[in-house]
Amino acid sequence: MSDAARPDFTPLNRERLIAPGPVEVAPNVLAELAQPQMHHRAQAGIAKLMEAREKLTRLLGDPYDAVITTSSGTGAFEGALVSTTPGGAKVVNAQAGKFSERWGEMARRFGYDTTLVSKPWGEVLDPQEVADAARGAHTLLITHSETSTGALHDLEAIARAAKAQNPDLIIIADGITSYGVAELRPAAWGVDVIVSGSQKGTATPPGLGFVLFSPEVQARMIQNPERGFYLDMTRELAGQKAGNTPQTPAINLIYALSTALDRLLSVPLEVLWAEQRRKTDALIAAGTALGAPAWAPRTSPAVAVLTPPAGITGRQVAAQLAAMGQRALPGQAPHEDTVFRVSTMGYADRYDALAIAGILEDAFSALGVEFERGAAVQAAWNALKPS
């Protein structure tokens, strides 16, 4: 948008992060980062580490042990892989988008005997196809919520089918945008390891990864994995259970994380999951009213990945939103023009979903799309009604 075409009120707009990570962070969480520097070996630092780990387990809803890494979610996933899977083992990677493809590339680089089960971007994985490929494998790598496509794969059905074929299979699930956002019951479903990161559903600044290990998989973890030192999860888990970390942790972020988790844990998990679902359904309904329906047939509650009307690209929508002070994202390469992505993960509520619906109306109007004013907002309101 040229300066001449930009509305004169634009400088008064509140800038928003409406992308699927990093997400907006609550003021009281940010205030934790303004404390005088604390020491991670002091008793207060040890207590905060233990407190944050306990809250991460409660947010999962199952008695898994949490490891907090000073890394992104990718670093946490790498640690989970090399600390559970011996060199040369057969690894199956189920992929249908940018981030699930990353785990297959990771496995190949480490020299694992890697088998890929692929679907086109925007489609969902077939549970039986994944299960058949996992017969005889040591480890299955799978993404629950695919941030690049907006698909929520049926992790429950996939895990149960795979374990029926191969009871000894270790399943490592990328829950980076599903943990704390979508229904996730790993113990009941047979998922051994959940991986996530701070800049998504837990509404904390970037810099922390989380790995949550089932009690059963802990007995199968590798002592001193040859591909892991900093990310040796066996050593890290033992240390963190005792309130210690082998390396210096990002203790400031851990303080912030503990505070951020209080908001999510203030309601039952079922209430949290249902409200996250309604917020994203509101964004999808708003997009549909504007001629921009969801890309995936089974949508994630973490992000609305929408296909713009003919003649408009995902990059154009994202650029128009940026000109309005609203940070969304186009698609991931090679689909930058196919879709655009908006989200209410993080410090956002149902009224933010309504605001985004109105923002989309302004953006689409500026791009020349014809629609009835108020249609997207009304559609969002309808989606927010309790079912």
Secondary structure, DSSP 8 states (H G I E B T S, - for coil): --TTTS-TTGGGS--EE-SSSS----HHHHHHTTS----TTSHHHHHHHHHHHHHHHHHHTS--EEEEESS-HHHHHHHHHHTTS-TT-EEEEEESSHHHHHHHHHHHHTT-EEEEEE--TTS---HHHHHHHTTT-SEEEEESEETTTTEE--HHHHHHHHHHH-TT-EEEEE-TTTTTTS---HHHHT--EEEEETTTTT---S--EEEEE-HHHHTT--SS-TT-STT-HHHHHHHHHTT--SS---HHHHHHHHHHHHHHTTS-HHHHHHHHHHHHHHHHHHHHHTT--BSSSSB-SS-EEE---TT--HHHHHHHHHHTTEE-EE--TT-TTT-EEE---SS--HHHHHHHHHHHHHHHHHTT----TTHHHHHHHHHHS--
